[in-house]
Amino acid sequence: MTFTFRTLDPLQDAELLHAWVTHPKAAFWMMQDAKLEDVERAYMEIAADEHHHALLGLRDGVPAFLMEKYDPAHRELVGLYDPQPGDVGMHFLTPATDTPVHGFTRSVITAVMAYLFEDPAVQRVVVEPDVSNKAVHALNEAVGFVPEREIQKPEKKALLSFCTRERFFNRHSPSARGVAV
């Protein structure tokens, strides 16, 4: 599978995002009760934030998943760990579907990681999923994340995990990334 990425448009993409983030499958996104206006507002704030960016992952030009990247020295993890130069934080969401494709979510996280590491300044990706989100822990491990410790965020107990550039590329050859930019 090959994916491309584009910057999310908070107003144009709000209806699509609303359907994705309020679906029961997206419970860990913590927007279950959000109204359309709440989604627009949340992503307008991200669009205006120099330390946080939202992108849509496209498959054959059609939105297929959401990816957020952020600077953990300024967002999400401030005061919860000691950021290193080259750290970037990441979230991703694959929407619920009536026609699941085997291996799709793993292809998505692999493409997200390859996209992040295309920036030579990025040396390590940081994630902080809910400790009870076992499915994403398995996906994270598959692409090279190593859990460090549990941390308490205001909204959840999270598993702080890291994936270095070297560890990712030791598992995934650059030619097998499935990313077109």
C-alpha positions in Angstrom: 0.0 0.0 0.0 1.2 3.4 -0.9 0.1 6.5 1.0 0.5 10.2 0.5 0.1 13.0 3.1 -1.5 16.4 3.0 -2.1 19.0 5.6 -5.5 18.8 7.2 -7.9 21.6 6.5 -9.9 22.1 9.7 -13.0 23.4 8.1 -13.0 21.4 4.8 -12.1 18.1 6.6 -14.2 18.6 9.8 -17.2 16.5 8.8 -15.0 13.5 7.9 -12.9 13.9 11.0 -16.0 14.2 13.1 -17.3 10.8 11.9 -13.9 9.3 12.6 -13.2 10.6 16.1 -16.7 10.1 17.5 -17.0 6.5 16.4 -16.8 4.0 19.3 -13.7 2.5 17.7 -11.9 5.8 18.3 -12.6 5.8 22.1 -8.9 6.4 22.8 -9.0 9.6 20.8 -11.2 11.0 23.6 -13.6 12.9 21.4 -16.6 10.6 21.6 -19.1 13.3 22.5 -17.6 16.0 20.3 -19.9 18.1 18.1 -18.9 19.1 14.6 -18.0 22.5 15.9 -15.8 21.0 18.6 -13.8 19.1 16.0 -13.4 22.2 13.9 -12.3 24.2 16.9 -9.8 21.6 18.0 -8.2 21.3 14.6 -8.2 25.0 14.0 -6.2 25.3 17.2 -3.7 22.7 15.9 -3.5 24.5 12.5 -2.5 27.7 14.4 0.0 25.9 16.6 3.7 26.0 15.4 4.4 22.9 17.6 1.5 20.7 16.5 0.4 19.6 13.0 -2.4 17.4 11.7 -2.2 15.6 8.4 -4.5 13.3 6.4 -3.0 10.1 5.0 -4.4 9.4 1.6 -4.7 6.1 -0.2 -5.3 6.6 -3.9 -6.1 10.2 -3.2 -8.8 9.4 -0.7 -8.5 10.2 3.0 -7.7 7.0 4.8 -6.3 8.0 8.2 -5.3 10.9 10.5 -1.8 11.6 11.7 -0.7 14.3 14.2 2.9 15.2 14.9 4.0 17.5 17.7 7.1 18.8 19.4 7.1 17.0 22.8 9.3 19.7 24.3 6.3 22.1 23.8 3.1 20.0 23.7 1.6 16.8 25.2 4.7 15.7 27.3 6.0 18.9 28.8 7.4 18.1 32.2 6.8 14.3 31.9 10.1 13.3 30.4 13.4 14.9 29.2 13.1 15.6 25.5 16.1 15.1 23.3 17.0 17.1 20.2 15.4 15.3 17.3 12.4 14.0 19.2 8.9 14.3 17.6 5.6 13.1 19.1 3.0 11.3 17.0 -0.6 10.2 17.1 -2.5 8.3 14.4 -6.0 7.2 13.9 -7.4 4.7 11.3 -11.1 5.1 11.0 -13.6 2.3 11.5 -14.7 0.5 8.4 -17.2 -2.1 7.3 -14.6 -3.6 5.0 -11.4 -4.1 6.9 -8.2 -4.7 5.0 -5.8 -7.2 6.6 -2.6 -5.4 7.5 -4.0 -1.9 6.8 -3.3 -0.4 10.2 0.2 -1.8 10.3 0.9 -0.3 6.9 -0.4 3.0 8.1 1.8 3.2 11.2 4.8 2.1 9.0 4.0 4.8 6.5 3.6 7.4 9.3 7.0 6.5 10.8 8.7 6.6 7.4 7.1 10.0 6.8 8.3 11.4 10.1 11.9 10.0 9.5 12.0 11.6 6.1 12.9 14.8 8.0 16.6 14.3 8.8 16.3 16.3 12.0 14.0 13.6 13.4 16.0 11.1 15.4 13.4 9.6 17.6 9.6 9.3 17.6 7.8 9.5 21.0 4.3 8.1 21.7 2.1 8.1 24.7 -0.9 5.8 24.2 -3.3 4.8 26.9 -1.9 2.0 29.0 -5.0 -0.1 28.2 -4.8 0.3 24.4 -3.2 -3.1 23.9 -3.8 -3.1 20.1 -1.7 0.0 19.6 1.0 -1.3 21.9 1.4 -4.3 19.6 1.5 -2.1 16.5 4.1 0.2 18.1 6.3 -2.7 19.0 6.0 -4.1 15.4 7.5 -0.9 14.0 10.2 -0.6 16.6 8.9 1.3 19.7 10.3 0.3 23.0 8.2 1.2 26.1 10.1 3.2 28.7 7.5 3.7 31.5 4.0 4.6 32.5 3.3 8.2 32.9 0.2 10.1 34.3 -1.1 12.7 31.8 -4.1 14.9 32.8 -6.5 12.9 30.6 -5.0 9.3 30.9 -2.4 6.9 32.2 -0.1 6.5 29.3 2.8 4.2 28.2 5.7 6.4 27.2 7.5 4.7 24.3 10.3 5.6 21.9 11.4 4.5 18.4 14.8 5.6 17.1 15.5 6.2 13.5 18.1 3.3 13.6 15.6 0.9 15.2 12.9 1.7 12.7 15.1 1.3 9.6 16.6 -1.9 11.0 13.1 -3.3 10.8 12.0 -1.5 7.6 14.1 -1.0 4.5 13.7 2.4 3.0 12.3 0.9 -0.2 9.6 -1.0 1.6 8.1 2.1 3.3 5.0 2.6 1.1 5.2 6.4 1.3 5.0 8.9 -1.5 5.3 12.5 -0.7 
